[in-house]
């Protein structure tokens, strides 16, 4: 009986150590530009998106562009409205996203790099001002 308890304890400790090491490895594997972009660059990120990875990437790009615009004093506002309904015929979800820009100068930016962290399902985008 004691042997089974010891084996179970060792297994639990081993599993916990594996999870911790995996989490540390995945966070250290992130590119350095996520936390330290160049002066003319901005980073945007977005978690899982109801409309898929393409919209998730668009969301991250928009957030990075908003950061570049903010630095230049340009006003950009972005909002999303998601509605869900459920009935006897099934469930449905709809999402509308709008970006409103008040621009007196153009903000040109291009995507330099993209990183997808599959452990937390977040996408990170590095955008550079042109």
N, C-alpha and C positions, 0 to 999 in steps of 0.2 A: 504494500500500500504506500509506504514512504517513498519507494523507488518511483512509482507512478507520479506522485506529487512532485518529486524532484525533477523528473523528466518534463512534466507539464510546466513547471516554473522555468526551466531552462529554455523550453520551446517558446514560452511567452516572452522571456527576455530577449531571445534571439530575434523573434518577430518584431518586437519593439525597436531593437537596435537597427534592424534592416529598414524599417520605416523611417527612422530618424536619419540614417545615412542617405537614403534615397531622397528625402526632402532637402537635406543639405546639399547634395550633389546637384539637384535640379535647380536650386536657387543660385548656386555658384556657377552654373553653366550658362547663366544669362549673359548676354553681351554687355560689355562695359558701357556702351553708349546709352543704355537704358537709364543709368543713374548719372552719367557724365557726358551729355551731348556737347558738341562744340558750340561756340557762341551764336552762330547763325543757324543753328539747328534746334528743333523742338521734338519732344517725344510725346506721343499720344498712346493711350492704351484703352482697351475695352474688354469687358468680360463677355461671357456667353451672350449671344444675341438671339432673340426669338425668331428672327428671319434668316439665320444661318451665318456661316463664316464670311461670306462676301459682305454682308451688311455690318458684321462685326469689324471687318477691316475698314470699311467706309467710316464707321463711327470713330475708330482710332485715328484715322487720317484727319477727320474733321476736328477732333480735339487738339491734334498737333497744330493744325492751321490756325485754330482759334488762339493758341498760345503765341504763335508768331505774330498774328495780328494784334494781340493784346500788347505785346512789346512795342509795336509801332504806334499804338494809340488808336487803332481802328476798332470799332465796335462790331462784334459779331455775337449773335445770340443763337443758341441752338436748343431745341426742345423736342421731346418725343412724347407722343400720346399713344398709349396702348389700351385697347378695349378688348375685353373678353366677354363672351356670352355662352351660356349653356342652356340647352333645352332638350326636349325629348328626341329631337332629330340629331343631336350631337353637340359637340363643342366647337367654337370657332374663336379665332384671335385675329385682330387687325392692328397694325401699327402704322402710324403716320409720323414721319420725321420731317421737320422743317428747319432750315437755317436761314435766318434773316440777317442781312448784311447792310450796314450803313457804311459805305466805303467812299472816301474821297481820294484814296490812292489804291492802286492794285497791290494785292499780296500774292506774289507768285511763289509757289513752293513745289518741290518734287519729292517723291518718296525715295529715300536712300536705301533703307534696309527694313526688313520685317522679321519679327521673331514671334513664334507661337509657342507658348508654354502649355504643353498638353496636360501637365499635372493640375493646373488651376484653370485651364481652358481660357486663358487670356492672350490677346494678341497685342504686341507692342510694335509701333511704327516710328521710325526715325524719318523726319521730314526736314528738308534743307531749303532755306530761302534762296530763290534764284535771283 
